[in-house]
Amino acid sequence: MSHAAISPGVGIERIWVLEATYAPDGAEARAPFRTEHLERIARLIHEGTVIEAGAFVDVSTSIVLLRAASEEAALAIARQDPYVREGVWVELRVRPFGRVVVEPAGAGA
């Protein structure tokens, strides 16, 4: 993971914030595809592509923090999700985000 150091042990990693808007019936529409979606997210977390993911409790929007080389690459990752394929997520937006990264105590010693 590459990030710009701003002081010893602290840096900024450029990542992407994905905002995925649910269809009006998203809470119901997601049910048949939720296991597949969550397994995919878990795999992407394990691989280091996704840092954090979740949905607002009103099932209006999901937020996914992810690593990608560009906006286009971040959108491509999102478009491969079963929620997009099945029309559960109806709008995708990505924005660059500067994530604060702190080395664990004792790292590099």
Secondary structure by P-SEA (a helix, b strand, c coil): cbbbbccccbbbbbbbbbbbbbcccccccccccaaaaaaaaaaaaaaccccbbbbcccccbbbbbbbcccaaaaaaaaaaccccccccccbbbbbbbbbbbbccccccc
